[in-house]
Amino acid sequence: MSDDFSLDELLNRSYYAFKDAEDQVGQCNVLVIGKTGVGKSTLINSVFRQRLAETGVGRPITQGIRQYTKPNCPITVYDTPGLELNAEQIKVIQLNVAKLIEDQRLLHPKEHIHVIWYCINHSANRIESVEENWLKEMEVKDVPVLLVLTQTTSKKPGEFFKQLEHMNLPVSQIIPVMAEPEEIDEDYTVKSHGLDKLVDATVQLLPEVAKKAFVKEQIANIALKSDMAFKYLSAYVAGSAIVGATPVPFADAPILMAMQTAMIANITVIFGMPFDKGFISAMLSAISGTGGVTAVGRSIVTNLIKMIPGAGTVVGGAISGATAAALTLALGLAYIEVLKAYMKAQVNGEELSLQQLTKMFVDFYKEYASSGRKTLNDEQQNQPKPPNKIDIE
């Protein structure tokens, strides 16, 4: 079998790998409770890439509970009004919430209620006894609860936060958030904060069936996407090393190509990106140069083999397991870096052209291959940028 593939052939393989990866995403169901005006819709829309809580989208499923989801979205949010109603209405809502949790538990695990966000407006400066009692009742339902203090204008813990901590409420964590920036006056605007911590805490509580779906759809913590993508990358690198240990003749490069195509597809899905033929085409073409497109072929090996520390040489037209693994690792790390930059630009309302992205991809690819780095660049430690990387700051 030839080691050269047309772009159309490789795109077709990529598309089917992408669809297969999407099928493995799972499902996550979040129950959100809080009084009217506490900012639940703003919170939901700020966390997830699809604006789930838009007016008129929610479907009533019981008295007081609305279901928010969208086609091809693995997130379902159940929105429940808080306790500003009269005693009789409150009791009905509590019973309906308990029934929802129990009914969903009888279904497949992906249909369970996986986490509860109980929202209280920070400026209220009090938790009512009926709310405290409801939290205690939900404890026996065995669904993890995060107490979310919405509209918290300061990042520093306030007196209300400290008071709640001392109450030892049956919640996993208390997380202050400011979902959207709020203009206090013409000279001062409170920046949004806390959403990344809420997302991180939620992921820690979710079962495996729900984690990938949640990480994929959330946009508040891009580092979580990178972390999950890196775990998938590590598995593919190990697999490519085994395949390469044969060793792999250039003519058998399709074995590695299939593995790397699946890796790229999974990373794309984890970042919540659609299959964009133009984007994928540009990325694949960028690393193979002109002519036929290959995953691990002559063009890549010729350009990068000498850059990989300790990779050895090409013997008899074959690449070693170490070389195959190093090339796969560099490819995956570079792709994650590009998607991180792309998503950060989107969140900030900026645009990166395909030309910028492809150049960035090639630069990252060369940098990772030549440096021998086995992990993502740690932005917190101010790692040097790859050569010729376009600055998007």
Sequence and secondary structure as in RCSB ss.txt:
>XXXX:A:sequence
MSDDFSLDELLNRSYYAFKDAEDQVGQCNVLVIGKTGVGKSTLINSVFRQRLAETGVGRPITQGIRQYTKPNCPI
TVYDTPGLELNAEQIKVIQLNVAKLIEDQRLLHPKEHIHVIWYCINHSANRIESVEENWLKEMEVKDVPVLLVLT
QTTSKKPGEFFKQLEHMNLPVSQIIPVMAEPEEIDEDYTVKSHGLDKLVDATVQLLPEVAKKAFVKEQIANIALK
SDMAFKYLSAYVAGSAIVGATPVPFADAPILMAMQTAMIANITVIFGMPFDKGFISAMLSAISGTGGVTAVGRSI
VTNLIKMIPGAGTVVGGAISGATAAALTLALGLAYIEVLKAYMKAQVNGEELSLQQLTKMFVDFYKEYASSGRKT
LNDEQQNQPKPPNKIDIE
>XXXX:A:secstr
  S B HHHHHHHHHHHHHHHHHT   EEEEEEE TTS HHHHHHHHBSS TT TTT EEEETTEEEE  TT  E
EEEEEE S S HHHHHHHHHHHHHHHHHHHTS GGGS  EEEEEEEGGG    HHHHHHHHHHHTTT  EEEEEE
S   SS  HHHHHHHHTT S SEEEE B S EEEETTEEE  BSHHHHHHHHHHHS HHHHHHHHHHB S HHHH
HHHHHHHHHHHHHHHHHHHTTTEEGGGHHHHHHHHHHHHHHHHHHTT    HHHHHHHHHHHH SSSB SSSHHH
HHHHGGGSTT    BTTEE HHHHHHHHHHHHHHHHHHHHHHHHHHHTT    HHHHHHHHHHHHHHHHHH   S
   GGGT    TT     
